Amino acid sequence: MSGIFNLSVQNLLRHRTRSFLTMLGIAAAVGVLFSVFSFNRGFEEGLARELQATGLHFMVTPAGCPHEVASLVLHGSVTPNYLDTGVMETIRNIVGVNLATPILVAQLPNPDRQRVDLIYGVDTNLLPRIKPEWEISGNMPSGPYEILLGYNLAKRDNIEPGAEFRYPNLDTTLTVSGIIGQTYSQDDVFVFMPIATAQRLMDKPNGATAIGVKVDRPEQMETIIGELRAARSDLQVITMNQVMNAATSIAASAKSLSLAIALVALIIGAVGVMNSIMMAVFERSQEIGMMRAIGASRWNVFRVILQETVILTVIGGVIGIIIAMLGGRLIETFIRQVMPYVPSGDMLRFDPALAAAAVVFAVVIGLKAGLYPAWKASRINPIEAIKG
């Protein structure tokens, strides 16, 4: 076996440029394939993590597109529609509702720090019940002009509890009462403040982008939602599962397109392997004939050629995985620019099982592409080949 392997390697090294270009085609296909599946897995895990971090069972919003609602709930998108917080009385009167809080999400310029902040207005007295897992450096807000900062936001500007904040639309200075410990979710980039303060900043005295609701018993959630819909037909109720489905459908569309591109690239790579091996077989017809003349069986010849295919695809596949991991940050940056919502955290992570599966799949495709050249080589007549 080692003799056959060495012979296969030597044959590939004879034409280094051709072999390299063939492996590069396989590498590109495997890299895309691995990236698509790795991103999809990271997306689903990140989405589930962020949904868990909301601490709510469902959201009440103005009627509209579920994709817009999903982006609002998870990523702080700006919506043109607002709720009147008067709906809170209807929600709180439903039996089984544990808590309900208006939420006002907005993007606000912060000239002092030369950036745009994502603010999250909420009833700050309810935050310990909504976010019991939070670890706070400092204190929870106790006054109308105290705020909490997400971990990433505070770290980026080296902000400590006690720091001051100002916004153009607010004539009062805000004080950072505490910093939220890293949650690896969307909470790390928000400025959390009392809902009344957020309403003043947005000039929406009774406005909210959503009402967050938590129930006593999750199994009664459908009954509670049914009562709410019967009472107010102008509202849209979105459960966290619906948010996940809406956000996942966006990723699924991108995944399908990317997967199709990866498969096309893999087929093109397989054709390249077949072409490369066929050229090698034609160029070495006399050599193969000599092998047959000195005792090599057709099976020996078949194995030599097929093993060349395996070597090309395995090395190409490994190179593809390496390229995907090295370029992971660039790929993520591009995806975040073109997709309306991507969870926080790293989406592309090395998974040995997934990497092995991508390489094995490429090898299987490569083997199928190499069957015909190997069969063709094994059928060479030694006498005719030696005569040329």
Contacts in CASP RR format, 6 or more apart in sequence:
PFRMAT RR
TARGET T0000
AUTHOR 0000-0000-0000
METHOD contacts of the structure
MODEL  1
MSGIFNLSVQNLLRHRTRSFLTMLGIAAAVGVLFSVFSFNRGFEEGLARE
LQATGLHFMVTPAGCPHEVASLVLHGSVTPNYLDTGVMETIRNIVGVNLA
TPILVAQLPNPDRQRVDLIYGVDTNLLPRIKPEWEISGNMPSGPYEILLG
YNLAKRDNIEPGAEFRYPNLDTTLTVSGIIGQTYSQDDVFVFMPIATAQR
LMDKPNGATAIGVKVDRPEQMETIIGELRAARSDLQVITMNQVMNAATSI
AASAKSLSLAIALVALIIGAVGVMNSIMMAVFERSQEIGMMRAIGASRWN
VFRVILQETVILTVIGGVIGIIIAMLGGRLIETFIRQVMPYVPSGDMLRF
DPALAAAAVVFAVVIGLKAGLYPAWKASRINPIEAIKG
4 300 0 8 1.000
4 303 0 8 1.000
4 304 0 8 1.000
4 307 0 8 1.000
5 307 0 8 1.000
7 304 0 8 1.000
8 304 0 8 1.000
8 307 0 8 1.000
8 308 0 8 1.000
8 311 0 8 1.000
9 311 0 8 1.000
11 280 0 8 1.000
11 284 0 8 1.000
11 304 0 8 1.000
11 308 0 8 1.000
12 19 0 8 1.000
12 308 0 8 1.000
12 311 0 8 1.000
12 312 0 8 1.000
13 19 0 8 1.000
15 280 0 8 1.000
18 276 0 8 1.000
18 279 0 8 1.000
19 276 0 8 1.000
19 312 0 8 1.000
22 269 0 8 1.000
22 272 0 8 1.000
22 273 0 8 1.000
22 276 0 8 1.000
22 312 0 8 1.000
23 312 0 8 1.000
23 315 0 8 1.000
23 316 0 8 1.000
23 317 0 8 1.000
23 319 0 8 1.000
24 316 0 8 1.000
24 319 0 8 1.000
25 265 0 8 1.000
25 268 0 8 1.000
25 269 0 8 1.000
25 272 0 8 1.000
25 316 0 8 1.000
26 266 0 8 1.000
26 269 0 8 1.000
26 273 0 8 1.000
26 312 0 8 1.000
26 313 0 8 1.000
26 316 0 8 1.000
26 317 0 8 1.000
26 319 0 8 1.000
26 320 0 8 1.000
26 362 0 8 1.000
26 366 0 8 1.000
27 316 0 8 1.000
27 317 0 8 1.000
27 319 0 8 1.000
27 320 0 8 1.000
27 323 0 8 1.000
28 265 0 8 1.000
28 320 0 8 1.000
28 323 0 8 1.000
29 262 0 8 1.000
29 265 0 8 1.000
29 266 0 8 1.000
29 268 0 8 1.000
29 269 0 8 1.000
29 362 0 8 1.000
30 266 0 8 1.000
30 316 0 8 1.000
30 317 0 8 1.000
30 320 0 8 1.000
30 321 0 8 1.000
30 324 0 8 1.000
30 358 0 8 1.000
30 359 0 8 1.000
30 362 0 8 1.000
31 262 0 8 1.000
31 317 0 8 1.000
31 320 0 8 1.000
31 321 0 8 1.000
31 323 0 8 1.000
31 324 0 8 1.000
31 358 0 8 1.000
32 258 0 8 1.000
32 261 0 8 1.000
32 262 0 8 1.000
32 265 0 8 1.000
32 324 0 8 1.000
33 259 0 8 1.000
33 262 0 8 1.000
33 263 0 8 1.000
33 266 0 8 1.000
33 358 0 8 1.000
33 361 0 8 1.000
33 362 0 8 1.000
34 320 0 8 1.000
34 321 0 8 1.000
34 324 0 8 1.000
34 354 0 8 1.000
34 355 0 8 1.000
34 358 0 8 1.000
35 258 0 8 1.000
35 324 0 8 1.000
35 328 0 8 1.000
35 331 0 8 1.000
35 348 0 8 1.000
36 255 0 8 1.000
36 258 0 8 1.000
36 259 0 8 1.000
36 262 0 8 1.000
37 354 0 8 1.000
37 358 0 8 1.000
38 324 0 8 1.000
38 347 0 8 1.000
38 348 0 8 1.000
38 349 0 8 1.000
38 350 0 8 1.000
38 351 0 8 1.000
38 354 0 8 1.000
39 255 0 8 1.000
39 331 0 8 1.000
39 332 0 8 1.000
39 335 0 8 1.000
39 347 0 8 1.000
39 348 0 8 1.000
40 251 0 8 1.000
40 255 0 8 1.000
41 351 0 8 1.000
41 354 0 8 1.000
42 343 0 8 1.000
42 346 0 8 1.000
42 347 0 8 1.000
42 348 0 8 1.000
42 349 0 8 1.000
43 248 0 8 1.000
43 251 0 8 1.000
43 342 0 8 1.000
43 343 0 8 1.000
43 347 0 8 1.000
44 248 0 8 1.000
44 251 0 8 1.000
46 343 0 8 1.000
46 344 0 8 1.000
46 345 0 8 1.000
46 347 0 8 1.000
47 74 0 8 1.000
47 244 0 8 1.000
47 247 0 8 1.000
47 248 0 8 1.000
47 343 0 8 1.000
48 244 0 8 1.000
49 184 0 8 1.000
49 185 0 8 1.000
49 343 0 8 1.000
50 74 0 8 1.000
50 185 0 8 1.000
50 186 0 8 1.000
50 343 0 8 1.000
50 344 0 8 1.000
51 74 0 8 1.000
51 240 0 8 1.000
51 243 0 8 1.000
51 244 0 8 1.000
53 131 0 8 1.000
53 133 0 8 1.000
53 183 0 8 1.000
53 185 0 8 1.000
53 186 0 8 1.000
53 187 0 8 1.000
54 73 0 8 1.000
54 74 0 8 1.000
54 130 0 8 1.000
54 240 0 8 1.000
55 130 0 8 1.000
55 131 0 8 1.000
55 214 0 8 1.000
56 130 0 8 1.000
56 212 0 8 1.000
56 213 0 8 1.000
56 214 0 8 1.000
56 240 0 8 1.000
57 213 0 8 1.000
57 214 0 8 1.000
57 215 0 8 1.000
57 218 0 8 1.000
57 221 0 8 1.000
57 239 0 8 1.000
57 240 0 8 1.000
58 212 0 8 1.000
58 213 0 8 1.000
58 221 0 8 1.000
58 225 0 8 1.000
58 237 0 8 1.000
58 238 0 8 1.000
58 239 0 8 1.000
58 240 0 8 1.000
59 69 0 8 1.000
59 73 0 8 1.000
59 103 0 8 1.000
59 210 0 8 1.000
59 211 0 8 1.000
59 212 0 8 1.000
59 213 0 8 1.000
59 237 0 8 1.000
59 238 0 8 1.000
59 243 0 8 1.000
60 83 0 8 1.000
60 87 0 8 1.000
60 91 0 8 1.000
60 210 0 8 1.000
60 211 0 8 1.000
60 212 0 8 1.000
60 213 0 8 1.000
60 228 0 8 1.000
60 235 0 8 1.000
60 236 0 8 1.000
60 237 0 8 1.000
60 238 0 8 1.000
61 69 0 8 1.000
61 72 0 8 1.000
61 79 0 8 1.000
61 81 0 8 1.000
61 83 0 8 1.000
61 209 0 8 1.000
61 210 0 8 1.000
61 211 0 8 1.000
61 235 0 8 1.000
61 236 0 8 1.000
61 238 0 8 1.000
62 79 0 8 1.000
62 81 0 8 1.000
62 82 0 8 1.000
62 83 0 8 1.000
62 234 0 8 1.000
62 235 0 8 1.000
62 236 0 8 1.000
63 234 0 8 1.000
63 235 0 8 1.000
63 236 0 8 1.000
64 81 0 8 1.000
64 236 0 8 1.000
66 236 0 8 1.000
66 238 0 8 1.000
66 242 0 8 1.000
66 243 0 8 1.000
66 246 0 8 1.000
67 246 0 8 1.000
67 247 0 8 1.000
67 249 0 8 1.000
67 250 0 8 1.000
67 340 0 8 1.000
68 77 0 8 1.000
68 79 0 8 1.000
69 210 0 8 1.000
69 236 0 8 1.000
69 238 0 8 1.000
69 243 0 8 1.000
69 246 0 8 1.000
70 238 0 8 1.000
70 243 0 8 1.000
70 244 0 8 1.000
70 246 0 8 1.000
70 247 0 8 1.000
70 250 0 8 1.000
70 341 0 8 1.000
71 77 0 8 1.000
71 247 0 8 1.000
71 340 0 8 1.000
71 341 0 8 1.000
72 79 0 8 1.000
72 105 0 8 1.000
72 209 0 8 1.000
72 210 0 8 1.000
73 210 0 8 1.000
73 238 0 8 1.000
73 243 0 8 1.000
74 186 0 8 1.000
74 243 0 8 1.000
74 247 0 8 1.000
74 341 0 8 1.000
74 343 0 8 1.000
75 186 0 8 1.000
75 341 0 8 1.000
76 105 0 8 1.000
76 107 0 8 1.000
76 118 0 8 1.000
76 120 0 8 1.000
76 186 0 8 1.000
76 190 0 8 1.000
77 105 0 8 1.000
77 340 0 8 1.000
77 341 0 8 1.000
78 105 0 8 1.000
78 106 0 8 1.000
78 107 0 8 1.000
79 105 0 8 1.000
79 209 0 8 1.000
81 209 0 8 1.000
82 204 0 8 1.000
82 207 0 8 1.000
82 208 0 8 1.000
82 209 0 8 1.000
83 102 0 8 1.000
83 207 0 8 1.000
83 208 0 8 1.000
83 209 0 8 1.000
83 210 0 8 1.000
83 211 0 8 1.000
83 235 0 8 1.000
84 206 0 8 1.000
84 207 0 8 1.000
84 208 0 8 1.000
85 102 0 8 1.000
85 206 0 8 1.000
85 207 0 8 1.000
85 208 0 8 1.000
85 211 0 8 1.000
86 206 0 8 1.000
87 211 0 8 1.000
87 232 0 8 1.000
87 235 0 8 1.000
88 100 0 8 1.000
88 102 0 8 1.000
88 211 0 8 1.000
90 228 0 8 1.000
90 231 0 8 1.000
90 232 0 8 1.000
91 97 0 8 1.000
91 100 0 8 1.000
91 211 0 8 1.000
91 213 0 8 1.000
91 228 0 8 1.000
92 100 0 8 1.000
94 224 0 8 1.000
94 227 0 8 1.000
94 228 0 8 1.000
94 231 0 8 1.000
95 224 0 8 1.000
96 215 0 8 1.000
96 216 0 8 1.000
96 217 0 8 1.000
96 220 0 8 1.000
96 224 0 8 1.000
97 213 0 8 1.000
97 214 0 8 1.000
97 215 0 8 1.000
97 216 0 8 1.000
97 224 0 8 1.000
98 214 0 8 1.000
98 215 0 8 1.000
98 216 0 8 1.000
99 126 0 8 1.000
99 129 0 8 1.000
99 130 0 8 1.000
99 213 0 8 1.000
99 214 0 8 1.000
100 211 0 8 1.000
100 212 0 8 1.000
100 213 0 8 1.000
100 214 0 8 1.000
101 122 0 8 1.000
101 123 0 8 1.000
101 126 0 8 1.000
101 130 0 8 1.000
101 195 0 8 1.000
101 211 0 8 1.000
101 212 0 8 1.000
102 121 0 8 1.000
102 122 0 8 1.000
102 123 0 8 1.000
102 195 0 8 1.000
102 207 0 8 1.000
102 208 0 8 1.000
102 210 0 8 1.000
102 211 0 8 1.000
102 212 0 8 1.000
103 120 0 8 1.000
103 121 0 8 1.000
103 122 0 8 1.000
103 195 0 8 1.000
103 208 0 8 1.000
103 209 0 8 1.000
103 210 0 8 1.000
103 211 0 8 1.000
103 212 0 8 1.000
104 119 0 8 1.000
104 120 0 8 1.000
104 121 0 8 1.000
104 122 0 8 1.000
104 195 0 8 1.000
104 198 0 8 1.000
104 199 0 8 1.000
104 202 0 8 1.000
104 204 0 8 1.000
104 207 0 8 1.000
104 208 0 8 1.000
104 209 0 8 1.000
105 118 0 8 1.000
105 119 0 8 1.000
105 120 0 8 1.000
105 121 0 8 1.000
105 209 0 8 1.000
105 210 0 8 1.000
106 118 0 8 1.000
106 119 0 8 1.000
106 198 0 8 1.000
106 201 0 8 1.000
106 202 0 8 1.000
106 209 0 8 1.000
107 116 0 8 1.000
107 117 0 8 1.000
107 118 0 8 1.000
107 119 0 8 1.000
108 116 0 8 1.000
108 117 0 8 1.000
108 119 0 8 1.000
108 167 0 8 1.000
108 169 0 8 1.000
108 201 0 8 1.000
108 202 0 8 1.000
109 115 0 8 1.000
109 116 0 8 1.000
109 117 0 8 1.000
109 167 0 8 1.000
109 168 0 8 1.000
110 116 0 8 1.000
110 117 0 8 1.000
110 165 0 8 1.000
110 167 0 8 1.000
111 168 0 8 1.000
112 165 0 8 1.000
112 166 0 8 1.000
113 157 0 8 1.000
117 153 0 8 1.000
117 191 0 8 1.000
118 189 0 8 1.000
118 190 0 8 1.000
118 191 0 8 1.000
119 190 0 8 1.000
119 191 0 8 1.000
119 192 0 8 1.000
119 193 0 8 1.000
119 198 0 8 1.000
119 201 0 8 1.000
120 190 0 8 1.000
120 191 0 8 1.000
120 192 0 8 1.000
120 193 0 8 1.000
120 198 0 8 1.000
121 192 0 8 1.000
121 193 0 8 1.000
121 194 0 8 1.000
121 195 0 8 1.000
121 197 0 8 1.000
121 198 0 8 1.000
122 130 0 8 1.000
122 192 0 8 1.000
122 193 0 8 1.000
122 194 0 8 1.000
122 195 0 8 1.000
123 194 0 8 1.000
123 195 0 8 1.000
124 140 0 8 1.000
124 141 0 8 1.000
124 143 0 8 1.000
124 146 0 8 1.000
124 148 0 8 1.000
124 192 0 8 1.000
124 193 0 8 1.000
124 194 0 8 1.000
124 195 0 8 1.000
127 134 0 8 1.000
127 140 0 8 1.000
127 148 0 8 1.000
127 192 0 8 1.000
128 134 0 8 1.000
128 140 0 8 1.000
129 214 0 8 1.000
130 214 0 8 1.000
131 187 0 8 1.000
133 183 0 8 1.000
134 180 0 8 1.000
134 181 0 8 1.000
134 183 0 8 1.000
134 187 0 8 1.000
135 180 0 8 1.000
135 181 0 8 1.000
136 148 0 8 1.000
136 178 0 8 1.000
136 179 0 8 1.000
136 180 0 8 1.000
136 181 0 8 1.000
137 161 0 8 1.000
137 178 0 8 1.000
137 179 0 8 1.000
137 181 0 8 1.000
138 161 0 8 1.000
138 177 0 8 1.000
138 178 0 8 1.000
138 179 0 8 1.000
139 161 0 8 1.000
139 177 0 8 1.000
139 178 0 8 1.000
140 148 0 8 1.000
140 177 0 8 1.000
140 178 0 8 1.000
141 147 0 8 1.000
141 148 0 8 1.000
141 177 0 8 1.000
141 178 0 8 1.000
141 192 0 8 1.000
141 193 0 8 1.000
141 194 0 8 1.000
142 177 0 8 1.000
143 194 0 8 1.000
144 194 0 8 1.000
144 196 0 8 1.000
144 197 0 8 1.000
145 172 0 8 1.000
145 173 0 8 1.000
145 174 0 8 1.000
145 175 0 8 1.000
145 197 0 8 1.000
146 174 0 8 1.000
146 175 0 8 1.000
146 176 0 8 1.000
146 177 0 8 1.000
146 193 0 8 1.000
146 194 0 8 1.000
147 165 0 8 1.000
147 174 0 8 1.000
147 175 0 8 1.000
147 176 0 8 1.000
147 177 0 8 1.000
147 191 0 8 1.000
147 192 0 8 1.000
147 193 0 8 1.000
147 197 0 8 1.000
148 176 0 8 1.000
148 177 0 8 1.000
148 178 0 8 1.000
148 179 0 8 1.000
148 180 0 8 1.000
148 191 0 8 1.000
148 192 0 8 1.000
148 193 0 8 1.000
149 159 0 8 1.000
149 176 0 8 1.000
149 178 0 8 1.000
149 179 0 8 1.000
149 180 0 8 1.000
149 191 0 8 1.000
149 192 0 8 1.000
150 179 0 8 1.000
150 180 0 8 1.000
150 181 0 8 1.000
150 187 0 8 1.000
150 188 0 8 1.000
150 189 0 8 1.000
150 190 0 8 1.000
150 191 0 8 1.000
150 192 0 8 1.000
151 179 0 8 1.000
151 180 0 8 1.000
151 181 0 8 1.000
151 182 0 8 1.000
151 183 0 8 1.000
151 187 0 8 1.000
151 188 0 8 1.000
152 182 0 8 1.000
152 188 0 8 1.000
152 189 0 8 1.000
153 159 0 8 1.000
153 188 0 8 1.000
153 189 0 8 1.000
153 190 0 8 1.000
153 191 0 8 1.000
154 160 0 8 1.000
154 176 0 8 1.000
154 179 0 8 1.000
159 176 0 8 1.000
159 179 0 8 1.000
160 176 0 8 1.000
160 179 0 8 1.000
161 176 0 8 1.000
161 177 0 8 1.000
161 178 0 8 1.000
161 179 0 8 1.000
162 175 0 8 1.000
162 176 0 8 1.000
162 177 0 8 1.000
162 178 0 8 1.000
163 175 0 8 1.000
163 176 0 8 1.000
164 173 0 8 1.000
164 174 0 8 1.000
164 175 0 8 1.000
164 176 0 8 1.000
165 173 0 8 1.000
165 174 0 8 1.000
165 175 0 8 1.000
165 176 0 8 1.000
165 191 0 8 1.000
166 173 0 8 1.000
166 174 0 8 1.000
167 174 0 8 1.000
167 201 0 8 1.000
169 200 0 8 1.000
169 201 0 8 1.000
169 202 0 8 1.000
169 203 0 8 1.000
170 197 0 8 1.000
170 200 0 8 1.000
170 201 0 8 1.000
174 193 0 8 1.000
174 197 0 8 1.000
180 187 0 8 1.000
180 188 0 8 1.000
180 192 0 8 1.000
182 188 0 8 1.000
184 344 0 8 1.000
184 345 0 8 1.000
185 343 0 8 1.000
185 344 0 8 1.000
186 343 0 8 1.000
186 344 0 8 1.000
188 344 0 8 1.000
189 344 0 8 1.000
195 208 0 8 1.000
199 205 0 8 1.000
199 206 0 8 1.000
199 207 0 8 1.000
213 224 0 8 1.000
215 221 0 8 1.000
215 224 0 8 1.000
221 239 0 8 1.000
225 237 0 8 1.000
225 239 0 8 1.000
226 237 0 8 1.000
228 235 0 8 1.000
228 237 0 8 1.000
229 235 0 8 1.000
229 237 0 8 1.000
238 246 0 8 1.000
247 341 0 8 1.000
250 339 0 8 1.000
250 340 0 8 1.000
250 341 0 8 1.000
251 339 0 8 1.000
254 335 0 8 1.000
254 339 0 8 1.000
266 361 0 8 1.000
266 362 0 8 1.000
266 365 0 8 1.000
267 365 0 8 1.000
269 369 0 8 1.000
270 365 0 8 1.000
270 366 0 8 1.000
270 368 0 8 1.000
270 369 0 8 1.000
271 369 0 8 1.000
272 369 0 8 1.000
273 309 0 8 1.000
273 312 0 8 1.000
273 313 0 8 1.000
273 366 0 8 1.000
273 369 0 8 1.000
273 370 0 8 1.000
274 369 0 8 1.000
274 370 0 8 1.000
274 372 0 8 1.000
274 373 0 8 1.000
276 312 0 8 1.000
277 305 0 8 1.000
277 308 0 8 1.000
277 309 0 8 1.000
277 312 0 8 1.000
277 369 0 8 1.000
277 370 0 8 1.000
277 373 0 8 1.000
277 374 0 8 1.000
278 372 0 8 1.000
278 373 0 8 1.000
278 376 0 8 1.000
280 305 0 8 1.000
280 308 0 8 1.000
280 373 0 8 1.000
281 288 0 8 1.000
281 305 0 8 1.000
281 373 0 8 1.000
281 376 0 8 1.000
281 377 0 8 1.000
281 380 0 8 1.000
285 380 0 8 1.000
285 385 0 8 1.000
285 388 0 8 1.000
286 385 0 8 1.000
286 386 0 8 1.000
286 388 0 8 1.000
288 301 0 8 1.000
288 377 0 8 1.000
288 380 0 8 1.000
288 385 0 8 1.000
289 380 0 8 1.000
289 381 0 8 1.000
289 382 0 8 1.000
289 385 0 8 1.000
289 386 0 8 1.000
290 382 0 8 1.000
290 385 0 8 1.000
290 386 0 8 1.000
291 300 0 8 1.000
291 301 0 8 1.000
291 382 0 8 1.000
292 298 0 8 1.000
292 301 0 8 1.000
292 380 0 8 1.000
292 382 0 8 1.000
292 385 0 8 1.000
293 382 0 8 1.000
293 383 0 8 1.000
293 386 0 8 1.000
298 378 0 8 1.000
298 379 0 8 1.000
299 378 0 8 1.000
301 374 0 8 1.000
301 377 0 8 1.000
301 378 0 8 1.000
301 380 0 8 1.000
302 374 0 8 1.000
302 375 0 8 1.000
302 377 0 8 1.000
302 378 0 8 1.000
303 374 0 8 1.000
304 377 0 8 1.000
305 370 0 8 1.000
305 373 0 8 1.000
305 374 0 8 1.000
305 377 0 8 1.000
305 378 0 8 1.000
306 367 0 8 1.000
306 370 0 8 1.000
306 371 0 8 1.000
306 374 0 8 1.000
309 366 0 8 1.000
309 367 0 8 1.000
309 369 0 8 1.000
309 370 0 8 1.000
309 373 0 8 1.000
309 374 0 8 1.000
310 363 0 8 1.000
310 366 0 8 1.000
310 367 0 8 1.000
312 366 0 8 1.000
313 359 0 8 1.000
313 362 0 8 1.000
313 363 0 8 1.000
313 365 0 8 1.000
313 366 0 8 1.000
313 367 0 8 1.000
314 359 0 8 1.000
314 363 0 8 1.000
316 362 0 8 1.000
317 358 0 8 1.000
317 359 0 8 1.000
317 362 0 8 1.000
318 359 0 8 1.000
321 355 0 8 1.000
321 358 0 8 1.000
321 359 0 8 1.000
324 331 0 8 1.000
324 348 0 8 1.000
325 348 0 8 1.000
325 350 0 8 1.000
328 348 0 8 1.000
331 348 0 8 1.000
332 342 0 8 1.000
332 346 0 8 1.000
332 347 0 8 1.000
332 348 0 8 1.000
335 342 0 8 1.000
335 347 0 8 1.000
336 342 0 8 1.000
END
